[in-house]
Amino acid sequence: MFEWKKDGRQVFLYDDGGHSNNNNTGQDQQFKDRVSHFPDKLKSGDASIIIRNLKLADSGDYTCNFTNLQPRQTFHIKLVVEPKVIRVDKGRDVILPCSLSTKENITREMFEWKKDDRQVFLYDDGNQSNNNNTTQDQQFKDRVSHFPDKLKSGDASITIRNTKLADSGNYTCEFPLLQQRQIFYIKLVVETTVITVGEGSNVMLPCLLSTKENITSEKFEWKKDGRQVFLYDDGGHSNNNNTGQDQQFKDRVSHFPDELKLGDASILISDTKVADSGDYTCNFTNLQPRQTFHIKLVVVGAAPRPHVRILDQTKGGMLLQCEVQGAFSKPELHWEDGAGNKLPAEEPQETERGGLYDIILQTTVTKTDLYRCNATQKEINHQTHYETYVYIPGKNIDLILAVTVLAVVLALLFVCILYKKYQKGRCQEEEVVYMYATNGEATS
């Protein structure tokens, strides 16, 4: 006999061949018809179970007890059920999936989508929310649709158009009338697209209709914080003497005429400035339904060149300090020696003032060399540096002494060799003179 429980409530009971699915009245209703075991594995001591169609409420602490064994054995499991997470950029369309594993035809069935208990979409035997359904929450009015052609294969997925930040949350797709009631869970996260560039660069802000319909004769308008950035209206645009464009963007914004036929209303901002940072919207005011896309632009100023100075001479070497002031975004500092090896350093000292960063990084060096402090801003792929030469007295005396001694020894050896050659040559000369004298005396 073994028994599975969750928080003290029976999940599944097996007792000598009988089990929860054989009319066991003790099983908690939450798990009715959703739990089964593996009969073929019992002979090998396996009391595992499977829970179908998981729900968020299934999360919790489970125990598997063998009550008749000696000694009694209990196994503990913690189950965490998390909804599927779907992320989408604000203003884009998103599909929330909901499909029966049996792929049975649900054309004549009923399913309902909810968000935080508010109705998002209802389908009931051919009738649906877009047919004058008064129970649909106003937040989703005229923005949600299903896929009629996919109902026959058990697909109850929906599309939410022109997503808003408020659409973020937990969604359920429920089949309340099926023999085994089924609920699917989705977590939707609607995010603002963030584009980060360095000051002085060019940046493209994307705005593309998912339908890719021709917008050559349409109207769209880009705004930043309520001020007009660029307006296009049936061929006319901001660069054609449009007086509504904010002076900040004058002669710096353009669109892509050849891409309009593909539904692309993206723009290019040239020579970006830190003041260009902010929230941008791309609005198609005449489309039905009206569509708005959101972009957050962050223009980062390049970090100034680091300042390096020698703070102190310590017993172990020289203490060097690298400092960057007034940087945005926050750069990373590191020290290198002349060979490009990264040096160990103390923890950086960081202060922030109105979004600008002051950073100090110190390191101790122990040998004479060329040292470099690098400041890197990964967000904009920018790096600057400062180099300084450091002479550490006394550290190379042993080497200098060794070289000097070696030079003296070599010099003495060279002199000795020359001297020996000189002596040998002199002896040979004296021998020749003596022999010449002897020979001369013999002939006289």
Protein Blocks (a to p, Z undefined) as FASTA:
>chain_A
ZZddeehiafbdceehiafknopakbcfklgokaccdfklmmnopabdcdehiafklgcc
dddddfkbccddddddddddddddddddehiacddddddfklpafklmccdddeehiafb
dceehiafklopakbcfklgokaccdfklmmnopabdcdehiafklgccdddddfkbmba
cddddddddddddddddehiacddddddfklpafklmccdddeehiafbdceehiafklo
pakbcfklgokaccdfklmmnopabdcdehiafklgccdddddfkbccdddddddddddd
dddddddddfbdcfklccdddddehiacddddddddfkopacdddddddddeehiacddd
ddddfbdcddddddddfknopacddddddddehklmmmmmmmmmmmmmmmmmmmmmmmmm
mmmmmmmmmmmmmmmmmmmmmmZZ
